[in-house]
Amino acid sequence: MKQTASVLKPKVKDEEFDIGLTRAYRQQMAAALSDILADTYKLVIKSHIYHWNVVGPLFKPLHELTEEHYNTLFQATDVIAERIRALGHLAPAKLTEAAAFAPSGGSVNHASAADMVADLIADHEAAVRRMRDAGTKADENDDLVTTDMLTDRLNFHEKALWMLRAIVAA
């Protein structure tokens, strides 16, 4: 019985495996992906808050777009966290780490739809820059899975930026 219990006990961190990526790289990428995960959660929360609170002539298109975005972003959090795990590290799991996911209270108090869109654009652009840096590092280290995942995420964010800009175009 003791042997069975020890076999079933999950390992928190297993850096002793060889998937063709160095331990140092996997640690650096897990940290970068944790930051990307935090950025993604912030966008989930902001998109959801703006979805609820948008008013005015842009209500319908922005309400629908933010709903599409927060659903897609939420699904992406699982993909990103699972990649962190595949690299041999824990996805952020402590309450203090989760606090980085939430936007500050004042950062979502925008009265107009245009202000909300401008705020979302700034956050998507920041996410794109961080993902592009991580994607370049992944590519340089022959981490094809992370490169592919980040390319997919970049595609979403760049399309989101295009759509957000189109909604408020004069």
C-alpha positions in Angstrom: 0.0 0.0 0.0 2.8 2.4 0.8 4.5 1.8 -2.5 1.2 2.5 -4.4 0.8 5.8 -2.5 4.3 7.0 -3.4 3.8 6.1 -7.0 0.5 8.1 -7.2 1.8 11.1 -5.4 2.3 13.8 -8.0 5.6 15.5 -8.4 5.4 19.3 -8.1 8.4 19.9 -10.3 10.3 17.5 -12.4 13.3 19.1 -14.1 15.1 15.8 -14.6 13.8 15.0 -18.1 15.2 15.4 -21.6 13.0 16.8 -24.3 15.8 18.5 -26.1 15.4 21.8 -24.2 17.8 22.8 -21.5 16.7 23.2 -17.9 17.7 26.8 -17.9 15.7 27.6 -21.1 12.7 25.7 -19.8 12.9 27.8 -16.5 13.2 31.0 -18.4 10.3 30.2 -20.8 8.1 29.0 -18.0 8.6 32.5 -16.3 7.9 34.3 -19.6 4.8 32.2 -20.2 3.7 32.9 -16.6 3.9 36.6 -17.5 1.9 36.0 -20.7 -0.7 34.1 -18.7 -1.1 37.1 -16.3 -1.5 39.4 -19.3 -4.1 37.0 -20.8 -6.1 36.9 -17.5 -6.0 40.7 -17.3 -7.5 40.9 -20.7 -10.1 38.3 -19.9 -11.2 40.4 -16.8 -11.1 43.8 -18.6 -12.9 42.4 -21.6 -15.6 41.0 -19.4 -16.0 44.2 -17.3 -16.2 46.3 -20.5 -18.7 43.8 -22.0 -21.0 44.4 -19.0 -20.5 48.2 -18.8 -20.3 49.6 -22.4 -23.0 52.1 -23.4 -23.7 54.3 -26.3 -23.8 53.8 -30.1 -21.0 51.3 -30.0 -22.8 49.1 -27.4 -23.8 46.2 -29.7 -20.6 45.7 -31.7 -18.4 46.2 -28.7 -20.6 44.1 -26.4 -20.4 41.2 -28.9 -16.7 41.6 -29.7 -15.7 41.7 -26.0 -17.7 38.6 -25.4 -15.9 36.8 -28.2 -12.6 38.0 -26.9 -13.0 37.0 -23.3 -14.2 33.6 -24.2 -11.2 33.0 -26.5 -8.8 34.5 -24.0 -10.1 32.3 -21.2 -9.6 29.2 -23.4 -6.1 30.4 -24.1 -5.2 30.5 -20.3 -5.5 26.7 -20.2 -3.3 26.3 -23.3 -0.6 28.6 -21.8 -0.7 27.0 -18.3 -0.5 23.5 -19.8 2.6 24.5 -21.8 4.2 25.8 -18.6 3.5 22.4 -17.0 4.9 20.6 -20.1 8.1 22.6 -19.6 8.4 21.1 -16.1 7.1 24.0 -14.0 4.0 24.8 -12.1 1.6 27.3 -13.6 1.1 30.2 -11.2 -1.0 28.9 -8.4 -0.6 31.1 -5.3 -3.0 33.9 -4.4 -0.2 36.5 -4.5 0.7 35.4 -8.0 -3.0 35.5 -9.1 -3.2 39.1 -7.9 -1.0 40.0 -10.9 -3.9 38.7 -13.1 -6.4 41.4 -12.0 -6.4 44.9 -13.4 -6.2 47.7 -10.9 -9.6 49.1 -9.9 -9.0 52.5 -11.5 -7.8 51.0 -14.8 -11.3 49.8 -15.7 -13.2 53.0 -14.8 -13.7 54.3 -18.3 -16.8 56.2 -19.0 -16.9 56.0 -22.8 -16.7 53.1 -25.2 -13.8 54.8 -27.0 -11.8 54.9 -23.7 -12.6 51.2 -23.1 -11.4 50.3 -26.6 -8.2 52.4 -26.2 -7.5 50.6 -22.9 -8.0 47.2 -24.5 -5.8 48.2 -27.5 -3.0 49.2 -25.1 -3.2 45.9 -23.3 -3.4 43.8 -26.5 -0.3 45.7 -27.8 1.6 45.0 -24.6 0.7 41.3 -24.8 1.8 41.2 -28.4 5.2 42.6 -27.6 5.7 40.2 -24.7 4.6 37.2 -26.9 6.8 38.3 -29.8 9.8 38.4 -27.5 9.0 35.0 -26.0 8.3 33.5 -29.4 11.6 34.7 -30.7 13.4 33.0 -27.8 11.4 29.9 -28.3 12.3 29.8 -31.9 16.0 30.4 -31.2 15.9 27.4 -28.8 14.1 25.0 -31.2 11.1 24.9 -29.0 8.6 24.3 -31.8 5.6 23.7 -29.6 6.0 27.0 -27.7 6.7 28.8 -30.9 3.6 27.4 -32.5 1.4 28.2 -29.5 2.7 31.8 -29.3 2.2 32.2 -33.1 -1.4 31.2 -32.6 -1.8 33.6 -29.7 -0.2 36.4 -31.7 -2.6 35.8 -34.5 -5.5 36.2 -32.2 -4.2 39.4 -30.6 -3.3 41.1 -33.8 -6.7 40.3 -35.2 -8.3 41.6 -32.0 -6.3 44.8 -32.4 -7.5 45.3 -36.0 -11.1 44.8 -34.9 -10.9 47.1 -31.9 -9.3 49.8 -34.1 -12.0 49.3 -36.7 -14.8 49.8 -34.2 -13.6 53.3 -33.2 -12.3 54.4 -36.5 -13.6 57.8 -37.4 
